[in-house]
Amino acid sequence: MVKKIVIVGIVFLMLVGIFGCSSKDKEESRKEPIVVEKETKETDGLKQLDLDQTFKKIDDKESFIFMVTKSTCSYCNSFKKTLVPFLKEYMDILFYELEVDMLGEMKADVEKNFAKLQKKIPEFGGGTPEMFCYEKGKLKKTASGEISEAALYNFMIDCGYIKGDKKEEKTEDYSFQTSKRIKNLNLIEIAKKIDNKDTFYLMITQSDRYNQAFIKKLIPVLEDKKADVAVLHFPLEQKGTDDEMNKAYETLMNCVKDLSVSPAVFKITKGKAEKLLEDNVAVGDIEKAFQK
């Protein structure tokens, strides 16, 4: 009799355990799924956002600033040289970068997400760099292009991140020192030299203080080494038809591969390019490059 009671008790406990686990499992299954926030990455001193993170911040009525850039945009890379040190000085500014051409693995994905960005923010015209200041989910201020440090300071005042008087925004003069060793050519002329398998030095420039400072250091080296440089200046001057310009640009890119940073100096030999210099480097680096 005692044996029967013990067996019945064991069976009862097992049933309780089975149903208890089942009930617990059902209860856990009804719980809300855990939402894991995406990690905010940092590249070159700037916190990165993707499209979803940007839209969420706007929808959550957050106050922040983000800048739309492209990895291939030389103006973006040039402006970052002003922006990054500025943000290190004013660390309370909530600033992010959205690299628009990195929004997908396929070209179709990038174009689709680009359209989503323009739909969400109609004020975005497609140019880069472009900054957007949001206050509690509403667009407060925008700024486009490579602006000066004074203009950046004034932008942050308008956004409410800096208090004080605005700075005078002077018109920058980025005229370059000239030399008989530097010859300005248009895109079609450069492409022709590449197609002809000429051997020559090619410099890519644009109008900013970094290029201006670099050329000032470059000219004495060119004159000392008796070296001539063909210069292609951005933004490109329209020479010839659209088809001719597109074909010439394709020829250039097939040769040099990368135009993300200026100033840049290449040695072109039989249609192939070797990058010798990039950015506003020291005189010693320039001298070494032209010893090759």
Stockholm file with secondary structure:
# STOCKHOLM 1.0

chainA/1-292         MVKKIVIVGIVFLMLVGIFGCSSKDKEESRKEPIVVEKETKETDGLKQLDLDQTFKKIDDKESFIFMVTKSTCSYCNSFKKTLVPFLKEYMDILFYELEVDMLGEMKADVEKNFAKLQKKIPEFGGGTPEMFCYEKGKLKKTASGEISEAALYNFMIDCGYIKGDKKEEKTEDYSFQTSKRIKNLNLIEIAKKIDNKDTFYLMITQSDRYNQAFIKKLIPVLEDKKADVAVLHFPLEQKGTDDEMNKAYETLMNCVKDLSVSPAVFKITKGKAEKLLEDNVAVGDIEKAFQK
#=GR chainA/1-292 SS CHHHHHHHHHHHHHHHHHHHHHHHHHHHHTSCCCCCCCCCCEETTEEECCHHHHHHHHHTTCCEEEEEECTTCHHHHHHHHHHHHHHHHSTTSCEEEEEGGGSCSSHHHHHHHHHHHHHHCTTCCSCSSEEEEEETTEEEEEEESSCCHHHHHHHHHHHTSSCSCCCCCCCCCCCCCCCTTEEECCHHHHHHHHHTTCCEEEEEEESSHHHHHHHHHHHHHHHHHTCCEEEEEESCCCCSCHHHHHHHHHHHHHHHCCCSSSSEEEEEETTEEEEEEESSCCHHHHHHHTTC
#=GC SS_cons         CHHHHHHHHHHHHHHHHHHHHHHHHHHHHTSCCCCCCCCCCEETTEEECCHHHHHHHHHTTCCEEEEEECTTCHHHHHHHHHHHHHHHHSTTSCEEEEEGGGSCSSHHHHHHHHHHHHHHCTTCCSCSSEEEEEETTEEEEEEESSCCHHHHHHHHHHHTSSCSCCCCCCCCCCCCCCCTTEEECCHHHHHHHHHTTCCEEEEEEESSHHHHHHHHHHHHHHHHHTCCEEEEEESCCCCSCHHHHHHHHHHHHHHHCCCSSSSEEEEEETTEEEEEEESSCCHHHHHHHTTC
//
